[in-house]
Amino acid sequence: MLWLSLHFPRLALDHLLRAEPGSQSHLAVALSYTQGRQSLIHSCTAAARQHGVVPGMSTSAALRLCHTLRVRPLDEAQESAALSQLASQAMQYTPAISLQPPDGLLLEIGGSADLFGGLAALHGRIRNAMGERGYQHTTAIAPTSLAAWLLSRAGQHAPVTDTAQLAAALRPLPVTLLPLTAREHDALRGMGLHRIGDCLRLPRDEAGRRLGTALFDLLDRALGRKPDPRLPWRPPARFATHLVLPGEVSDSAALLFATRRLIEELTDCLRAGNHGIRRFELRLTHADGTHSEVPFQLAGTTRDTEHLLLMLRTRLETFRLPGPVEEIHLAADQLIELGGRNQELFASLETENESWVQLINHLRMRLGEPAVRELHTAADHRPEKAWQDHAPLDAGDPPPGLQRPLWLLEQPLPLEVRDRQPCLGGALTILRGPERIEAGWWDGTDTARDYYVACNPGQQQFWIYRQQQATGGWYLHGLFA
């Protein structure tokens, strides 16, 4: 096995600031947490550090050093959601993922590296993907998950692919990285043990009596001497994320720019899990605390980023904001699994189908959902009742049936008859028929007709019928394209 560890040292802060790419270079922002009765700095941007703000100092001291510092409380629930979201995006590289809360991921990549062009190519691809999303991170690769996790937290990027190399790679690391209790760390300091290499040189029996078994259990797991099973992560059945804007937004164009980040996060997760969506919802939180909900119902299942952004742009152009927006929430409650499918022999067929769905979605956004409908057959033999309108693509494919005209007249038109032959632009020639239709006795509209497909001298095709009664005439009921 080969594990890749991803460590996000400022996960909560980076998640907060992703609304504005590059904001970490010029905005003085910090997250705070409460310890006892004191508020302390959890993490801060480079701009805040330039004023002397560092993690661990009191919030009051930080504000004295930097008067423009914007301090927000650490939201552990959002930090956990961000880690889960990053795990969803990482599923495109491997299905074997384990969370390392509060700020780490473990990916088993030994079985998938060759699919991405080798270990180095996969490593670079993962690092680039996380960097593009605005998350500072360190990575490490090792044959055991615990060793990879320790190396990533120490900033050791060089891959370790052989178990025999693990001891040499771990020796320089500080013992403070080991997940031990405060009492156990105090004991290590009291014995003058500062590096993992110091611990590896200890005689086990004597040191075990003084330090307990936890230390050597960790070392054995890191070195591959003991198994280190990890709980596999399973993606949630729904997607939800949100964005705190750097300032109030009252313009739909600026709102679309900010929402693009959320759409990209959504489609990353959809592609990684081989899912699509047919509906999602945007929830806007305004400066006065009120909310606006903007639902989106799609004509077909999709995970195309640009198509979803087009839907957003079209809707937001006509949506009147009741007030400035401070936060954006995006949720998709149903993720639809996309089964594997063969490629079309002619690529244009698949492209045309996707374009058709996108056109329907665009028309629905522009004209409103009730204005765009699709015709489907109904279980009734009477032509005027044998169809129903549905939302596009919602009713499935129509069942196979007899040949029917594209255009059905609202009211049948009587035809001229010459020498006992119906005429329309000349004498009509019967091509197919009769097809007898008898129905409607149960609702008082009894129908008994013989239908034919006929054409005139100009080769125009019509759907005509004759009443079965002795005095029944000929009628035009539909036109074929």
GUROLO-679881 format. One record per residue (C-alpha): x negated, y, z negated; residue in three letters. Coordinates in steps of 0.2 Angstrom, whole numbers, padded with zeros to 4 digits, always signed. Layout:
<ketis>
XYZALA...
</ketis>
This chain:
<ketis>
+0000+0000+0000MET-0005+0018+0003LEU+0003+0032-0006TRP+0003+0051-0002LEU+0007+0063-0016SER+0014+0080-0014LEU+0012+0092-0028HIS+0022+0109-0027PHE+0014+0119-0041PRO+0026+0134-0039ARG+0041+0124-0033LEU+0055+0135-0041ALA+0047+0151-0036LEU+0044+0146-0018ASP+0062+0140-0017HIS+0068+0156-0023LEU+0057+0167-0011LEU+0060+0156+0005ARG+0074+0169+0010ALA+0060+0181+0015GLU+0045+0173+0024PRO+0029+0181+0018GLY+0037+0189+0003SER+0025+0182-0009GLN+0011+0193-0002SER+0019+0209-0006HIS+0033+0206-0019LEU+0029+0206-0038ALA+0041+0192-0043VAL+0040+0180-0058ALA+0050+0166-0066LEU+0052+0166-0085SER+0057+0152-0097TYR+0061+0152-0116THR+0050+0144-0129GLN+0057+0146-0146GLY+0063+0164-0147ARG+0050+0170-0135GLN+0052+0173-0116SER+0036+0168-0106LEU+0031+0169-0088ILE+0032+0152-0079HIS+0025+0157-0062SER+0022+0172-0052CYS+0017+0179-0035THR+0000+0185-0029ALA+0006+0203-0030ALA+0011+0200-0048ALA-0006+0193-0052ARG-0015+0208-0045GLN-0007+0218-0059HIS-0014+0205-0072GLY+0002+0195-0074VAL-0002+0176-0077VAL+0008+0161-0082PRO+0010+0159-0100GLY+0010+0177-0105MET+0025+0185-0113SER+0038+0193-0102THR+0037+0209-0111SER+0018+0210-0109ALA+0020+0206-0090ALA+0033+0220-0088LEU+0021+0232-0096ARG+0007+0227-0084LEU+0018+0228-0069CYS+0033+0240-0069HIS+0039+0234-0052THR+0040+0216-0058LEU+0056+0207-0054ARG+0059+0193-0067VAL+0072+0179-0065ARG+0075+0165-0077PRO+0069+0148-0072LEU+0083+0137-0066ASP+0079+0119-0069GLU+0094+0113-0060ALA+0089+0122-0044GLN+0071+0116-0046GLU+0078+0098-0047SER+0089+0101-0032ALA+0074+0109-0022ALA+0064+0093-0025LEU+0078+0082-0020SER+0080+0092-0004GLN+0061+0091+0000LEU+0063+0072-0002ALA+0077+0072+0010SER+0066+0080+0023GLN+0052+0068+0020ALA+0063+0053+0024MET+0058+0056+0042GLN+0041+0050+0038TYR+0045+0035+0027THR+0060+0028+0018PRO+0050+0024+0003ALA+0050+0039-0008ILE+0049+0042-0027SER+0052+0058-0036LEU+0039+0064-0048GLN+0049+0078-0058PRO+0048+0092-0060PRO+0037+0096-0045ASP+0031+0081-0036GLY+0035+0068-0023LEU+0027+0051-0019LEU+0028+0044-0002LEU+0022+0026+0003GLU+0015+0029+0020ILE+0005+0013+0023GLY+0019+0005+0033GLY+0023+0021+0044SER+0006+0029+0047ALA+0003+0020+0064ASP+0020+0026+0070LEU+0014+0044+0069PHE-0003+0042+0077GLY-0013+0036+0062GLY-0016+0042+0044LEU-0024+0059+0048ALA-0010+0063+0060ALA+0003+0059+0048LEU-0005+0068+0034HIS-0007+0084+0044GLY+0011+0083+0050ARG+0018+0082+0033ILE+0007+0096+0027ARG+0012+0107+0041ASN+0030+0104+0039ALA+0030+0108+0020MET+0020+0124+0024GLY+0032+0130+0037GLU+0046+0129+0024ARG+0036+0141+0013GLY+0031+0129-0001TYR+0014+0130-0008GLN+0008+0112-0010HIS-0007+0100-0013THR-0008+0083-0006THR-0018+0067-0010ALA-0019+0049-0003ILE-0024+0034-0013ALA-0020+0015-0014PRO-0010+0018-0030THR+0004+0030-0033SER-0003+0036-0050LEU-0020+0039-0043ALA-0013+0049-0028ALA-0002+0059-0041TRP-0018+0063-0052LEU-0028+0068-0037LEU-0015+0079-0029SER-0013+0089-0046ARG-0032+0091-0046ALA-0032+0098-0028GLY-0043+0083-0021GLN-0037+0082-0003HIS-0050+0069+0004ALA-0040+0053+0007PRO-0045+0037-0004VAL-0040+0022+0006THR-0050+0008-0003ASP-0046+0002-0021THR-0065+0000-0024ALA-0067+0019-0022GLN-0053+0024-0035LEU-0065+0024-0050ALA-0077+0036-0042ALA-0063+0048-0036ALA-0055+0048-0053LEU-0070+0050-0064ARG-0072+0069-0062PRO-0054+0073-0066LEU-0049+0082-0082PRO-0040+0071-0095VAL-0027+0085-0097THR-0019+0078-0080LEU-0015+0061-0089LEU+0004+0060-0094PRO+0000+0057-0112LEU+0009+0065-0128THR+0002+0080-0136ALA-0004+0070-0151ARG-0014+0058-0139GLU-0022+0073-0130HIS-0027+0080-0147ASP-0035+0063-0151ALA-0045+0064-0134LEU-0051+0081-0138ARG-0056+0076-0155GLY-0067+0062-0148MET-0075+0074-0136GLY-0067+0066-0121LEU-0064+0079-0107HIS-0065+0069-0091ARG-0057+0052-0085ILE-0075+0046-0083GLY-0078+0048-0101ASP-0063+0037-0105CYS-0068+0024-0093LEU-0085+0022-0102ARG-0076+0018-0119LEU-0077+0001-0126PRO-0058-0005-0125ARG-0056-0014-0141ASP-0063-0001-0152GLU-0056+0014-0143ALA-0039+0005-0142GLY-0038+0004-0160ARG-0041+0023-0162ARG-0031+0029-0147LEU-0018+0016-0144GLY-0014+0007-0128THR-0006+0021-0118ALA-0022+0028-0111LEU-0029+0011-0105PHE-0012+0006-0098ASP-0012+0022-0087LEU-0030+0020-0082LEU-0026+0002-0077ASP-0011+0007-0066ARG-0021+0021-0058ALA-0036+0009-0054LEU-0024-0004-0047GLY-0027-0017-0061ARG-0009-0017-0066LYS+0007-0015-0056PRO+0014+0003-0056ASP+0032+0000-0049PRO+0041+0016-0044ARG+0060+0020-0044LEU+0065+0022-0026PRO+0074+0038-0022TRP+0091+0038-0013ARG+0098+0052-0003PRO+0114+0060-0009PRO+0130+0058+0000ALA+0132+0076+0003ARG+0121+0091+0006PHE+0121+0107-0003ALA+0109+0122-0005THR+0109+0140-0008HIS+0098+0156-0006LEU+0096+0171-0017VAL+0093+0186-0006LEU+0079+0198-0010PRO+0092+0212-0009GLY+0110+0215-0005GLU+0115+0212+0013VAL+0130+0220+0021SER+0125+0217+0040ASP+0130+0201+0048SER+0114+0200+0059ALA+0104+0201+0043ALA+0115+0188+0035LEU+0112+0176+0050LEU+0093+0179+0049PHE+0094+0173+0030ALA+0106+0159+0034THR+0094+0152+0047ARG+0083+0145+0034ARG+0098+0135+0026LEU+0103+0128+0043ILE+0085+0122+0046GLU+0085+0114+0029GLU+0101+0105+0033LEU+0096+0099+0050THR+0079+0093+0043ASP+0089+0082+0031CYS+0101+0076+0044LEU+0087+0071+0056ARG+0077+0062+0042ALA+0092+0052+0037GLY+0099+0049+0054ASN+0115+0058+0050HIS+0126+0072+0058GLY+0140+0083+0052ILE+0157+0088+0059ARG+0161+0101+0046ARG+0152+0112+0034PHE+0156+0128+0023GLU+0147+0144+0020LEU+0150+0152+0003ARG+0145+0170+0001LEU+0143+0178-0017THR+0146+0196-0017HIS+0138+0210-0028ALA+0154+0211-0038ASP+0155+0193-0042GLY+0168+0188-0029THR+0166+0175-0016HIS+0170+0173+0002SER+0172+0155+0010GLU+0169+0153+0028VAL+0173+0135+0034PRO+0167+0127+0050PHE+0176+0113+0059GLN+0166+0106+0074LEU+0173+0096+0089ALA+0160+0083+0088GLY+0146+0076+0077THR+0130+0086+0078THR+0113+0090+0070ARG+0107+0102+0082ASP+0099+0117+0074THR+0102+0130+0088GLU+0120+0124+0091HIS+0124+0126+0073LEU+0116+0143+0073LEU+0127+0148+0088LEU+0142+0143+0078MET+0137+0154+0064LEU+0133+0169+0075ARG+0149+0168+0084THR+0159+0167+0068ARG+0150+0180+0058LEU+0151+0193+0073GLU+0170+0193+0069THR+0170+0190+0051PHE+0172+0206+0040ARG+0162+0206+0024LEU+0172+0212+0010PRO+0156+0218+0001GLY+0137+0216+0000PRO+0131+0198-0001VAL+0118+0193-0014GLU+0118+0174-0013GLU+0122+0161+0001ILE+0128+0144-0002HIS+0129+0130+0011LEU+0137+0113+0009ALA+0141+0098+0020ALA+0152+0086+0010ASP+0152+0072+0023GLN+0136+0066+0031LEU+0140+0055+0046ILE+0128+0041+0049GLU+0123+0040+0068LEU+0121+0022+0074GLY+0107+0018+0086GLY+0112+0021+0104ARG+0104+0017+0121ASN+0098+0031+0131GLN+0109+0035+0147GLU+0101+0029+0163LEU+0104+0047+0169PHE+0099+0059+0156ALA+0110+0072+0163SER+0126+0062+0158LEU+0121+0063+0139GLU+0116+0082+0141THR+0133+0085+0150GLU+0142+0077+0135ASN+0133+0087+0122GLU+0136+0103+0132SER+0154+0099+0133TRP+0156+0097+0114VAL+0146+0113+0112GLN+0157+0123+0124LEU+0173+0117+0114ILE+0165+0123+0098ASN+0160+0139+0105HIS+0178+0142+0112LEU+0186+0137+0095ARG+0174+0150+0086MET+0179+0164+0098ARG+0198+0160+0101LEU+0202+0152+0084GLY+0205+0133+0082GLU+0224+0133+0086PRO+0220+0141+0103ALA+0210+0126+0109VAL+0219+0110+0111ARG+0217+0093+0120GLU+0230+0082+0128LEU+0232+0064+0123HIS+0245+0050+0128THR+0258+0045+0116ALA+0268+0029+0114ALA+0283+0034+0124ASP+0287+0029+0142HIS+0296+0045+0146ARG+0283+0056+0155PRO+0289+0072+0147GLU+0287+0064+0129LYS+0271+0053+0134ALA+0259+0066+0128TRP+0253+0076+0113GLN+0241+0089+0110ASP+0227+0087+0097HIS+0212+0096+0091ALA+0198+0093+0104PRO+0189+0076+0101LEU+0199+0072+0085ASP+0211+0059+0092ALA+0198+0048+0100GLY+0198+0042+0118ASP+0215+0039+0126PRO+0219+0021+0128PRO+0219+0014+0146PRO+0235+0015+0155GLY+0244+0017+0172LEU+0239+0031+0184GLN+0246+0047+0179ARG+0245+0065+0187PRO+0234+0078+0180LEU+0248+0091+0181TRP+0265+0087+0174LEU+0279+0099+0178LEU+0289+0106+0163GLU+0305+0102+0173GLN+0307+0090+0187PRO+0311+0098+0204LEU+0323+0091+0216PRO+0316+0086+0233LEU+0324+0089+0250GLU+0329+0072+0258VAL+0329+0070+0277ARG+0335+0054+0285ASP+0335+0046+0267ARG+0316+0050+0265GLN+0310+0063+0252PRO+0300+0078+0259CYS+0288+0090+0252LEU+0277+0099+0265GLY+0283+0085+0277GLY+0289+0068+0275ALA+0282+0059+0260LEU+0274+0042+0262THR+0275+0030+0247ILE+0258+0024+0242LEU+0262+0015+0226ARG+0278+0010+0216GLY+0291+0008+0210PRO+0286+0009+0192GLU+0303+0008+0182ARG+0304+0018+0166ILE+0319+0016+0155GLU+0319+0024+0138ALA+0327+0037+0126GLY+0343+0028+0122TRP+0339+0030+0104TRP+0338+0049+0104ASP+0352+0053+0116GLY+0341+0057+0131THR+0343+0040+0140ASP+0331+0039+0155THR+0331+0027+0169ALA+0320+0031+0184ARG+0309+0023+0197ASP+0292+0032+0199TYR+0281+0032+0215TYR+0265+0039+0220VAL+0267+0048+0237ALA+0258+0059+0249CYS+0262+0071+0262ASN+0254+0073+0280PRO+0241+0085+0272GLY+0236+0071+0260GLN+0242+0079+0245GLN+0247+0066+0232GLN+0263+0068+0221PHE+0272+0059+0207TRP+0290+0057+0212ILE+0305+0047+0205TYR+0322+0042+0210ARG+0337+0041+0197GLN+0343+0023+0196GLN+0361+0029+0197GLN+0369+0026+0214ALA+0370+0045+0217THR+0353+0048+0210GLY+0342+0060+0220GLY+0323+0062+0222TRP+0313+0073+0211TYR+0295+0079+0210LEU+0288+0077+0192HIS+0269+0078+0194GLY+0254+0083+0205LEU+0238+0073+0206PHE+0222+0083+0208ALA
</ketis>
